[in-house]
Every structure is written in structure tokens, then in C-alpha cells.
Amino acid sequence: MKRYCLALDLVDNPVLIAEYEAYHKAIWPEITESIKGSGIEAMEIYRTGNRLFMIMEVNEEFSFEAKGAADAANPKVQEWENLMWKYQQALPNAKPGEKWLLTDKIFSL
């Protein structure tokens, strides 16, 4: 099993952050299905201030390219992603249109 860690910022607004967290306490079933169907075995999101960290554990079938293509073809995932952009903002070093950025592991014990 492979692990990926990603980061993203939220709009720094307590009301919007609370709404974002509420959506993630009850994500749409179609979103859960698209996550699991892509080969993601486990996913957690952590927050400090307005910075988010996502940890994904994936199986050997997972690829970011395949997940991106499947998401682009799924109207419900696109609806979710468009809704989430109300709350999210790209990291300062993100390229145009990028959301979650992969982080580099710099330490392991």
C-alpha cells in the first residue's frame, strides 16, 4: 500500500471553514463511491487554521491520472468540486487550476 500526503488552503473565514467541515461530516455517497472506486483504500483530512492536509493510502490500481479522468467524466464529482471551490483556495505555490498539492516526505522514523 502506498501513501500520499497532500495540502490545500481554505478561505480564511471561520463561517466558511465550519461549512466546509460540515460537508465533510456527511459527504455525498457518490463522492465516497468515486474515492473508493479509484483505488483509495483510506483517506483522512486534517486541518490547522486554514491549512488542510490529506493522507491517502492507495492500492496498486490507483493512479492520479485515472482518478482525474474519472472525476472529469462524473457530473456529481464535478458538482462537488465546484461547490468545494467556494471554501478552498490554492496554495501560494500552486499552478493555475491546481488544488491539492502533493507534499514531499522529508522525515520518517
VENDACOR-V263247 format. One line per field, one symbol per residue. ss: DSSP state (2 for helix, 1 for strand, 0 for the rest). psi: psi as a letter, one per 20 degrees, with the letter a starting at -180 (. if undefined). Layout:
ss=???
psi=???
//
This chain:
ss=0111111111000222222222222000222222222001111111110011111111000002222222220022222222220001100000000000110000000
psi=pqpqpqqqqqpmohghgggghghiimqqhhggghghiijohqpqpqppcjpqpppppqaiipqhggggggghiohhghggggghihhqqqqhjqrpiqdppqqppiqp.
//
